[in-house]
Each structure stands twice: as C-alpha cells, then as structure tokens.
Amino acid sequence: MADPAPPIVIDGDGQIEVYQTVLEARRAVEVVDVADGLYQAFDSEGCPLRLVAHGDLVLIELPSDSRPDQAELEHRLLSHSR
C-alpha cells in the first residue's frame, strides 16, 4: 500500500480542514467520528483515502485501488469556500 501524498484534506462535520502531514490529520479527527463514517478524506493528488478507527488510534490509508478524483476534491473545496 502506497502512502498518501500530503497535504491531507478532510471533509466532515460541516467543514473542510487541510493538514500538512498524515500525522497531523490523524491527530485532528476523533476516533468515534471516524468509526461513525463522518469524514471523507483525500490526499493532494485527489485520491480518496480510507480512515480507520483502530482502538484509540486513527489510521489514514491509501487503498491500492484508489484513483485520483481531482474533480470531486475540487468540488468539495469550492462548495466550502462559498
């Protein structure tokens, strides 16, 4: 499995946040919210990421079948900037 390309964009809870590293993004989200599926995440290339609640930790993974979706990422970013 490849590593996500920072920065990491997380859409959820009514807002979009951008984190410079995967570690920052992991620390910023709540495990319970990840378990509830509250967030959608993308790397800087537009690849959808998988957020996994693992005990008290959040893991952010780039699935091997993840393909860049720049249009979806752009749509999310623009819809929050209005």
N, CA, C and O atoms as a Tinker XYZ file with bonds, in Angstrom:
   328  protein
     1  N      0.850000   -1.176000    0.000000    73     2
     2  CA     0.000000    0.000000    0.000000    64     1     3
     3  C      0.896000    1.239000    0.000000    63     2     4     5
     4  O      1.821000    1.349000    0.805000    81     3
     5  N      0.613000    2.159000   -0.901000    73     3     6
     6  CA     1.380000    3.397000   -1.009000    64     5     7
     7  C      0.964000    4.380000    0.084000    63     6     8     9
     8  O     -0.081000    4.228000    0.715000    81     7
     9  N      1.795000    5.372000    0.286000    73     7    10
    10  CA     1.490000    6.412000    1.272000    64     9    11
    11  C      0.706000    7.542000    0.618000    63    10    12    13
    12  O      0.941000    7.862000   -0.548000    81    11
    13  N     -0.232000    8.157000    1.362000    73    11    14
    14  CA    -0.939000    9.326000    0.849000    64    13    15
    15  C      0.042000   10.480000    0.622000    63    14    16    17
    16  O      1.032000   10.614000    1.342000    81    15
    17  N     -0.243000   11.301000   -0.376000    73    15    18
    18  CA     0.594000   12.458000   -0.695000    64    17    19
    19  C      0.035000   13.702000    0.005000    63    18    20    21
    20  O     -1.015000   14.211000   -0.387000    81    19
    21  N      0.734000   14.197000    1.041000    73    19    22
    22  CA     0.261000   15.394000    1.735000    64    21    23
    23  C      0.282000   16.613000    0.817000    63    22    24    25
    24  O      1.001000   16.627000   -0.183000    81    23
    25  N     -0.499000   17.629000    1.151000    73    23    26
    26  CA    -1.335000   17.732000    2.333000    64    25    27
    27  C     -2.584000   16.847000    2.236000    63    26    28    29
    28  O     -2.985000   16.419000    1.154000    81    27
    29  N     -3.172000   16.595000    3.383000    73    27    30
    30  CA    -4.357000   15.746000    3.511000    64    29    31
    31  C     -5.573000   16.638000    3.715000    63    30    32    33
    32  O     -5.560000   17.532000    4.561000    81    31
    33  N     -6.612000   16.396000    2.948000    73    31    34
    34  CA    -7.851000   17.171000    3.028000    64    33    35
    35  C     -8.910000   16.282000    3.661000    63    34    36    37
    36  O     -9.164000   15.170000    3.198000    81    35
    37  N     -9.529000   16.789000    4.732000    73    35    38
    38  CA   -10.596000   16.034000    5.396000    64    37    39
    39  C    -11.867000   16.861000    5.379000    63    38    40    41
    40  O    -11.894000   18.004000    5.835000    81    39
    41  N    -12.920000   16.259000    4.844000    73    39    42
    42  CA   -14.233000   16.885000    4.729000    64    41    43
    43  C    -15.164000   16.163000    5.689000    63    42    44    45
    44  O    -15.375000   14.955000    5.583000    81    43
    45  N    -15.712000   16.916000    6.620000    73    43    46
    46  CA   -16.652000   16.320000    7.560000    64    45    47
    47  C    -17.048000   17.297000    8.631000    63    46    48    49
    48  O    -16.381000   18.309000    8.847000    81    47
    49  N    -18.124000   16.996000    9.293000    73    47    50
    50  CA   -18.604000   17.839000   10.376000    64    49    51
    51  C    -18.895000   19.260000    9.891000    63    50    52    53
    52  O    -18.765000   20.222000   10.648000    81    51
    53  N    -19.292000   19.382000    8.614000    73    51    54
    54  CA   -19.663000   20.677000    8.066000    64    53    55
    55  C    -18.516000   21.580000    7.663000    63    54    56    57
    56  O    -18.736000   22.746000    7.334000    81    55
    57  N    -17.305000   21.071000    7.681000    73    55    58
    58  CA   -16.168000   21.904000    7.294000    64    57    59
    59  C    -15.087000   21.073000    6.631000    63    58    60    61
    60  O    -15.079000   19.846000    6.718000    81    59
    61  N    -14.178000   21.767000    5.968000    73    59    62
    62  CA   -13.017000   21.118000    5.344000    64    61    63
    63  C    -11.773000   21.629000    6.048000    63    62    64    65
    64  O    -11.616000   22.827000    6.285000    81    63
    65  N    -10.898000   20.697000    6.375000    73    63    66
    66  CA    -9.624000   21.036000    7.008000    64    65    67
    67  C     -8.502000   20.463000    6.159000    63    66    68    69
    68  O     -8.646000   19.399000    5.556000    81    67
    69  N     -7.383000   21.178000    6.118000    73    67    70
    70  CA    -6.210000   20.733000    5.374000    64    69    71
    71  C     -5.057000   20.585000    6.366000    63    70    72    73
    72  O     -4.783000   21.486000    7.158000    81    71
    73  N     -4.390000   19.439000    6.308000    73    71    74
    74  CA    -3.292000   19.130000    7.226000    64    73    75
    75  C     -2.020000   18.876000    6.428000    63    74    76    77
    76  O     -2.048000   18.205000    5.396000    81    75
    77  N     -0.930000   19.404000    6.901000    73    75    78
    78  CA     0.335000   19.300000    6.188000    64    77    79
    79  C      0.926000   17.891000    6.199000    63    78    80    81
    80  O      1.710000   17.541000    5.316000    81    79
    81  N      0.556000   17.082000    7.193000    73    79    82
    82  CA     1.075000   15.724000    7.272000    64    81    83
    83  C     -0.054000   14.758000    7.619000    63    82    84    85
    84  O     -1.107000   15.156000    8.119000    81    83
    85  N      0.189000   13.496000    7.346000    73    83    86
    86  CA    -0.762000   12.449000    7.724000    64    85    87
    87  C     -0.900000   12.409000    9.243000    63    86    88    89
    88  O     -2.004000   12.245000    9.762000    81    87
    89  N      0.202000   12.556000    9.947000    73    87    90
    90  CA     0.172000   12.522000   11.414000    64    89    91
    91  C     -0.706000   13.633000   11.971000    63    90    92    93
    92  O     -1.492000   13.389000   12.886000    81    91
    93  N     -0.592000   14.846000   11.443000    73    91    94
    94  CA    -1.455000   15.947000   11.895000    64    93    95
    95  C     -2.924000   15.616000   11.656000    63    94    96    97
    96  O     -3.768000   15.860000   12.518000    81    95
    97  N     -3.225000   15.066000   10.499000    73    95    98
    98  CA    -4.607000   14.719000   10.180000    64    97    99
    99  C     -5.130000   13.634000   11.119000    63    98   100   101
   100  O     -6.264000   13.710000   11.592000    81    99
   101  N     -4.301000   12.627000   11.386000    73    99   102
   102  CA    -4.699000   11.544000   12.300000    64   101   103
   103  C     -5.022000   12.081000   13.681000    63   102   104   105
   104  O     -5.984000   11.642000   14.311000    81   103
   105  N     -4.230000   13.020000   14.153000    73   103   106
   106  CA    -4.428000   13.576000   15.493000    64   105   107
   107  C     -5.631000   14.512000   15.580000    63   106   108   109
   108  O     -6.173000   14.732000   16.664000    81   107
   109  N     -6.043000   15.052000   14.457000    73   107   110
   110  CA    -7.100000   16.063000   14.463000    64   109   111
   111  C     -8.512000   15.487000   14.478000    63   110   112   113
   112  O     -9.449000   16.166000   14.898000    81   111
   113  N     -8.675000   14.263000   14.031000    73   111   114
   114  CA   -10.018000   13.687000   13.948000    64   113   115
   115  C    -10.297000   12.795000   15.154000    63   114   116   117
   116  O     -9.388000   12.195000   15.729000    81   115
   117  N    -11.553000   12.723000   15.515000    73   115   118
   118  CA   -11.990000   11.917000   16.657000    64   117   119
   119  C    -12.225000   10.468000   16.224000    63   118   120   121
   120  O    -12.837000   10.215000   15.186000    81   119
   121  N    -11.739000    9.534000   17.019000    73   119   122
   122  CA   -11.897000    8.110000   16.715000    64   121   123
   123  C    -13.372000    7.756000   16.546000    63   122   124   125
   124  O    -13.731000    7.048000   15.605000    81   123
   125  N    -14.221000    8.234000   17.435000    73   123   126
   126  CA   -15.650000    7.904000   17.376000    64   125   127
   127  C    -16.260000    8.438000   16.079000    63   126   128   129
   128  O    -17.113000    7.775000   15.489000    81   127
   129  N    -15.841000    9.619000   15.626000    73   127   130
   130  CA   -16.365000   10.169000   14.378000    64   129   131
   131  C    -15.888000    9.370000   13.169000    63   130   132   133
   132  O    -16.635000    9.186000   12.208000    81   131
   133  N    -14.656000    8.900000   13.218000    73   131   134
   134  CA   -14.144000    8.041000   12.148000    64   133   135
   135  C    -14.949000    6.746000   12.113000    63   134   136   137
   136  O    -15.356000    6.296000   11.042000    81   135
   137  N    -15.177000    6.152000   13.267000    73   135   138
   138  CA   -15.954000    4.907000   13.341000    64   137   139
   139  C    -17.377000    5.109000   12.812000    63   138   140   141
   140  O    -17.965000    4.192000   12.239000    81   139
   141  N    -17.927000    6.309000   13.005000    73   139   142
   142  CA   -19.272000    6.618000   12.520000    64   141   143
   143  C    -19.302000    7.000000   11.044000    63   142   144   145
   144  O    -20.377000    7.221000   10.487000    81   143
   145  N    -18.129000    7.082000   10.402000    73   143   146
   146  CA   -18.078000    7.413000    8.982000    64   145   147
   147  C    -18.338000    8.874000    8.671000    63   146   148   149
   148  O    -18.808000    9.203000    7.583000    81   147
   149  N    -18.037000    9.751000    9.614000    73   147   150
   150  CA   -18.325000   11.181000    9.466000    64   149   151
   151  C    -17.460000   11.862000    8.410000    63   150   152   153
   152  O    -17.894000   12.841000    7.804000    81   151
   153  N    -16.263000   11.373000    8.180000    73   151   154
   154  CA   -15.299000   12.074000    7.340000    64   153   155
   155  C    -15.069000   11.416000    5.989000    63   154   156   157
   156  O    -15.168000   10.199000    5.837000    81   155
   157  N    -14.757000   12.270000    5.006000    73   155   158
   158  CA   -14.231000   11.853000    3.710000    64   157   159
   159  C    -12.862000   12.502000    3.612000    63   158   160   161
   160  O    -12.715000   13.680000    3.936000    81   159
   161  N    -11.865000   11.759000    3.174000    73   159   162
   162  CA   -10.510000   12.307000    3.121000    64   161   163
   163  C     -9.896000   12.067000    1.748000    63   162   164   165
   164  O    -10.207000   11.093000    1.064000    81   163
   165  N     -9.005000   12.997000    1.366000    73   163   166
   166  CA    -8.306000   12.938000    0.089000    64   165   167
   167  C     -6.865000   13.363000    0.307000    63   166   168   169
   168  O     -6.563000   14.146000    1.208000    81   167
   169  N     -5.981000   12.837000   -0.528000    73   167   170
   170  CA    -4.618000   13.354000   -0.491000    64   169   171
   171  C     -4.509000   14.481000   -1.519000    63   170   172   173
   172  O     -5.496000   14.821000   -2.172000    81   171
   173  N     -3.320000   15.058000   -1.665000    73   171   174
   174  CA    -3.148000   16.217000   -2.534000    64   173   175
   175  C     -3.331000   15.894000   -4.008000    63   174   176   177
   176  O     -3.523000   16.800000   -4.819000    81   175
   177  N     -3.274000   14.632000   -4.361000    73   175   178
   178  CA    -3.482000   14.221000   -5.750000    64   177   179
   179  C     -4.948000   13.917000   -6.048000    63   178   180   181
   180  O     -5.297000   13.572000   -7.178000    81   179
   181  N     -5.808000   14.045000   -5.032000    73   179   182
   182  CA    -7.234000   13.789000   -5.205000    64   181   183
   183  C     -7.634000   12.351000   -4.975000    63   182   184   185
   184  O     -8.780000   11.981000   -5.228000    81   183
   185  N     -6.703000   11.523000   -4.493000    73   183   186
   186  CA    -7.036000   10.122000   -4.217000    64   185   187
   187  C     -7.865000   10.022000   -2.938000    63   186   188   189
   188  O     -7.464000   10.551000   -1.902000    81   187
   189  N     -9.013000    9.352000   -3.000000    73   187   190
   190  CA    -9.786000    9.123000   -1.787000    64   189   191
   191  C     -8.992000    8.241000   -0.821000    63   190   192   193
   192  O     -8.361000    7.263000   -1.224000    81   191
   193  N     -9.036000    8.602000    0.441000    73   191   194
   194  CA    -8.326000    7.870000    1.483000    64   193   195
   195  C     -9.317000    7.138000    2.366000    63   194   196   197
   196  O    -10.495000    7.491000    2.429000    81   195
   197  N     -8.829000    6.121000    3.044000    73   195   198
   198  CA    -9.644000    5.364000    3.995000    64   197   199
   199  C     -9.204000    5.745000    5.397000    63   198   200   201
   200  O     -8.022000    5.663000    5.731000    81   199
   201  N    -10.162000    6.162000    6.217000    73   199   202
   202  CA    -9.911000    6.450000    7.631000    64   201   203
   203  C    -10.428000    5.274000    8.432000    63   202   204   205
   204  O    -11.573000    4.853000    8.269000    81   203
   205  N     -9.578000    4.746000    9.300000    73   203   206
   206  CA    -9.916000    3.549000   10.060000    64   205   207
   207  C     -9.715000    3.833000   11.543000    63   206   208   209
   208  O     -8.658000    4.312000   11.956000    81   207
   209  N    -10.741000    3.534000   12.340000    73   207   210
   210  CA   -10.625000    3.617000   13.794000    64   209   211
   211  C    -10.046000    2.295000   14.279000    63   210   212   213
   212  O    -10.609000    1.226000   14.042000    81   211
   213  N     -8.912000    2.388000   14.959000    73   211   214
   214  CA    -8.218000    1.199000   15.446000    64   213   215
   215  C     -7.901000    1.422000   16.924000    63   214   216   217
   216  O     -6.864000    1.988000   17.273000    81   215
   217  N     -8.817000    0.965000   17.790000    73   215   218
   218  CA    -8.663000    1.242000   19.215000    64   217   219
   219  C     -8.785000    2.736000   19.459000    63   218   220   221
   220  O     -9.790000    3.347000   19.095000    81   219
   221  N     -7.766000    3.330000   20.072000    73   219   222
   222  CA    -7.747000    4.772000   20.333000    64   221   223
   223  C     -7.054000    5.553000   19.224000    63   222   224   225
   224  O     -6.878000    6.767000   19.329000    81   223
   225  N     -6.663000    4.859000   18.167000    73   223   226
   226  CA    -5.929000    5.496000   17.080000    64   225   227
   227  C     -6.770000    5.600000   15.815000    63   226   228   229
   228  O     -7.699000    4.826000   15.588000    81   227
   229  N     -6.407000    6.585000   15.005000    73   227   230
   230  CA    -6.985000    6.712000   13.680000    64   229   231
   231  C     -5.877000    6.431000   12.674000    63   230   232   233
   232  O     -4.790000    7.003000   12.759000    81   231
   233  N     -6.157000    5.557000   11.734000    73   231   234
   234  CA    -5.224000    5.273000   10.650000    64   233   235
   235  C     -5.763000    5.904000    9.374000    63   234   236   237
   236  O     -6.970000    5.901000    9.130000    81   235
   237  N     -4.871000    6.439000    8.574000    73   235   238
   238  CA    -5.247000    7.000000    7.280000    64   237   239
   239  C     -4.484000    6.223000    6.222000    63   238   240   241
   240  O     -3.253000    6.216000    6.196000    81   239
   241  N     -5.240000    5.570000    5.350000    73   239   242
   242  CA    -4.646000    4.673000    4.368000    64   241   243
   243  C     -5.020000    5.086000    2.950000    63   242   244   245
   244  O     -6.103000    5.615000    2.700000    81   243
   245  N     -4.103000    4.831000    2.040000    73   243   246
   246  CA    -4.360000    4.991000    0.620000    64   245   247
   247  C     -4.607000    3.602000    0.048000    63   246   248   249
   248  O     -3.661000    2.846000   -0.169000    81   247
   249  N     -5.876000    3.258000   -0.198000    73   247   250
   250  CA    -6.170000    1.928000   -0.727000    64   249   251
   251  C     -5.466000    1.703000   -2.069000    63   250   252   253
   252  O     -5.283000    2.637000   -2.849000    81   251
   253  N     -5.080000    0.470000   -2.320000    73   251   254
   254  CA    -4.355000    0.160000   -3.551000    64   253   255
   255  C     -5.185000    0.435000   -4.803000    63   254   256   257
   256  O     -4.625000    0.666000   -5.874000    81   255
   257  N     -6.506000    0.413000   -4.683000    73   255   258
   258  CA    -7.366000    0.673000   -5.843000    64   257   259
   259  C     -7.839000    2.122000   -5.926000    63   258   260   261
   260  O     -8.670000    2.450000   -6.773000    81   259
   261  N     -7.322000    2.991000   -5.059000    73   259   262
   262  CA    -7.715000    4.399000   -5.051000    64   261   263
   263  C     -7.133000    5.111000   -6.268000    63   262   264   265
   264  O     -5.937000    5.012000   -6.545000    81   263
   265  N     -7.979000    5.819000   -6.981000    73   263   266
   266  CA    -7.565000    6.572000   -8.165000    64   265   267
   267  C     -7.855000    8.052000   -7.948000    63   266   268   269
   268  O     -8.857000    8.400000   -7.323000    81   267
   269  N     -6.999000    8.918000   -8.454000    73   267   270
   270  CA    -7.227000   10.357000   -8.284000    64   269   271
   271  C     -8.593000   10.779000   -8.820000    63   270   272   273
   272  O     -9.005000   10.372000   -9.906000    81   271
   273  N     -9.271000   11.589000   -8.048000    73   271   274
   274  CA   -10.559000   12.157000   -8.450000    64   273   275
   275  C    -10.469000   13.660000   -8.182000    63   274   276   277
   276  O    -11.100000   14.184000   -7.264000    81   275
   277  N     -9.675000   14.332000   -9.000000    73   275   278
   278  CA    -9.459000   15.773000   -8.824000    64   277   279
   279  C    -10.766000   16.553000   -8.889000    63   278   280   281
   280  O    -10.938000   17.536000   -8.168000    81   279
   281  N    -11.685000   16.127000   -9.745000    73   279   282
   282  CA   -12.957000   16.834000   -9.888000    64   281   283
   283  C    -13.753000   16.793000   -8.577000    63   282   284   285
   284  O    -14.338000   17.801000   -8.179000    81   283
   285  N    -13.777000   15.647000   -7.911000    73   283   286
   286  CA   -14.512000   15.525000   -6.642000    64   285   287
   287  C    -13.860000   16.376000   -5.562000    63   286   288   289
   288  O    -14.551000   17.064000   -4.810000    81   287
   289  N    -12.541000   16.333000   -5.481000    73   287   290
   290  CA   -11.840000   17.144000   -4.493000    64   289   291
   291  C    -12.067000   18.625000   -4.753000    63   290   292   293
   292  O    -12.335000   19.382000   -3.820000    81   291
   293  N    -11.965000   19.044000   -5.999000    73   291   294
   294  CA   -12.193000   20.448000   -6.346000    64   293   295
   295  C    -13.616000   20.867000   -6.003000    63   294   296   297
   296  O    -13.830000   21.955000   -5.469000    81   295
   297  N    -14.588000   20.013000   -6.307000    73   295   298
   298  CA   -15.991000   20.311000   -5.994000    64   297   299
   299  C    -16.178000   20.521000   -4.489000    63   298   300   301
   300  O    -16.838000   21.472000   -4.071000    81   299
   301  N    -15.606000   19.646000   -3.690000    73   299   302
   302  CA   -15.732000   19.775000   -2.235000    64   301   303
   303  C    -15.083000   21.062000   -1.724000    63   302   304   305
   304  O    -15.653000   21.763000   -0.888000    81   303
   305  N    -13.893000   21.364000   -2.230000    73   303   306
   306  CA   -13.199000   22.572000   -1.797000    64   305   307
   307  C    -13.974000   23.834000   -2.191000    63   306   308   309
   308  O    -14.117000   24.757000   -1.389000    81   307
   309  N    -14.466000   23.865000   -3.418000    73   307   310
   310  CA   -15.206000   25.035000   -3.874000    64   309   311
   311  C    -16.536000   25.190000   -3.147000    63   310   312   313
   312  O    -16.949000   26.314000   -2.858000    81   311
   313  N    -17.209000   24.095000   -2.850000    73   311   314
   314  CA   -18.505000   24.190000   -2.174000    64   313   315
   315  C    -18.367000   24.717000   -0.743000    63   314   316   317
   316  O    -19.308000   25.300000   -0.206000    81   315
   317  N    -17.216000   24.517000   -0.134000    73   315   318
   318  CA   -16.997000   25.030000    1.226000    64   317   319
   319  C    -16.471000   26.455000    1.232000    63   318   320   321
   320  O    -16.515000   27.127000    2.262000    81   319
   321  N    -15.977000   26.923000    0.099000    73   319   322
   322  CA   -15.421000   28.281000    0.055000    64   321   323
   323  C    -16.476000   29.330000   -0.234000    63   322   324   325
   324  O    -16.185000   30.526000   -0.205000    81   323
   325  N    -17.674000   28.907000   -0.508000    73   323   326
   326  CA   -18.756000   29.869000   -0.838000    64   325   327
   327  C    -19.454000   30.360000    0.378000    63   326   328
   328  O    -20.379000   31.166000    0.275000    81   327
